[in-house]
Amino acid sequence: MAAQRPEIVGMTADLSKYTDLHIFARAFPDRFFQMGMAEQLLMAAAGDGEGGFIPFATTYAAFATVAPMILFTGHRRRASEREDLRRATTGYGPSHQATEDLAIMRGIPGMVIVDPCDALEIEQAVPAIADHRGPVYMRLLRGKVPLVLDKYDYQFELGRRSCWRTATMC
């Protein structure tokens, strides 16, 4: 998708190897930005979106959510302009795990949250996120993500939840 969309840029906070953004960096070195270990800078730059770029910013969820007020302030100030915020992957070890990230991101006005079930949903979600005008937080797992939805006729739609089976309490 990035080959056809020159406005897509990749950003990270010293984690390209661990969030697989190094693949993007090799393919598009002029569209890759290494922000250093400064998640606030990463979030501020990714949330800006004024230059017509669609930034995909990657970091661990535990680090991404330390800057929610920077996000809130920036997005509130430019609520009618194109703003894009794409990122997140869970890391490894207790200091790199986040359990509160979804709650924090839900508190940011206008934030769209995507928590894909499997690789198929990730594949379908990324183009929808790139087309969305506004901030998006996508939570991903690290490493190989299994297929779950391939046995269904699944089509991702931003803003719509899917229920594949229901359960009752015993």
N, C-alpha and C positions, 0 to 999 in steps of 0.2 A: 504494500500500500504506500509506503514512504517513497518508493521510486516514482509513483504517479502523482504524489502530493508534495511538491517542494516546500510547502509552507509548514510541514511537520518537522519539528526539531526534537532532539533528545537531550535531556538534562539529568544530571545525577549529582549526588553529594559523596563522591569518592566510592561509589558502590557499583560501577558499571559491570565489573566482573561478576558480582554476586546477584545482580538483578538482570543479567543477560543483556544489558544495554550496550555492552562491548561489541555485540554483533552489529547493532545500528551504527556505532562509532566507526567501525571498520568500513562499512559500506558508505557512510555519509559523514566523513570527518569534518567537513565545513558546516555541518548542521548539528554537531554534537558539542555540548557545553558541560565541562567539568567544573562544578561550583565549589569544590573543596568540601571539607567537613563543616558545612554551614547550611543546615536545613532551612533556617530562616531566610537566607539569601536564595536558596533554591525555590522555596515556596513563593517568595516575593517576585522573583523573576518569572516563574511559571505562571503565576496568577495575573501578571501584567497583560499579556496578550494584545497590547496595543499596536504592535508592529505588523500585524497580520499573520503572525505565526501561530501554529497549533502545537504548543509544547506538551510533550509527554515527559514528565519528571518522575524519576524512580528513586525510591529510598525505602528503608524499612518503615513499616507503619508506626512502630514505637518512636521513631525519630520524626516522621512526617507530622505527627499530631502535636509536637511541641510548639508549633507556630500557628495555632488556629486564630489567634487574635490578629496576627499580621494578615492572614487570609481574609478574615471578616472585614477588617478595616479597608483593605484594598478593593474587595468585591463590592462593598457597600458604596464606596466612593464612585465606582465606575459601573454601576449595575446595568446600565443600558448598552455598554460597549462589549465587544467580543472579549470574552475571558475564557481561558482554557487552563485547566489544571488536571493533569493526568499523572497518576502514579500509584504505587504502593506494592510492596511485596513483603510477605512475612519473612523474617530472618531465622536465625538459629540461636539457641541459648536464651536464658531468661531475660537478659538485658535487651534482647533484640525482638522479643515477642510483644505484641499488643493485644490487649483484650478490650481496651476502652476506645479504640480508634473509631469504630462505627458510631458510638455514642457522641464522641467529640465532633465528628464530621456532620452528623445529623443536626447539630446545633448551629451550623453555619447557614444562614439564609441563602436559598437558591442552590445549595450544593446537591448534586445528583450523586447517589451512591450506587456503585455496581459491585456486586460480590459474586462473581461467576462460579457456577457449579463445576464446570469441567473445561477441557481444552476447546471443545466445540463452541461453548458459550463465549469463551475468551475470544476466539477467532471471529465470531459474529459481533461481539460487543465493541471491539476496537474501532472498526469503521463507523459505527453509530456514535461512539464517543467523539471521534474526530470531526464528525459533522455537527455535533451539538454545540450550540452557542451558550457557553456558560461553564461554570466550574464542575468538574467531575472527579470523584474519588473512586478509583477502582482498586479493590483489594484482591491481591493474587497470592497464590501459594508459590513457593520457590521450588524449582526443579521440574521434573516431568509431571504433568497434570493428567490424570486418567480421563478416559471418555466415559460418560454416564448417559448423556442425552442422545447419543448416536442412534439408539434404538427407537427414538420418537421422531416424529416429523417436526423438529424443533426449529423455530425462527425467533431470534432475539429481537426484542422491541424495547428500546430505552424507556424506562418508566413503568413497565408492566411486569408484574411478578407472574411466576408460573407455579402451578401446583400439579404434581405428577401423580400423587396418590394421597388419600386421606387416611387418617387413623383415628381410632377411638380409644379412650382410656379404659383399662380393665376395671 
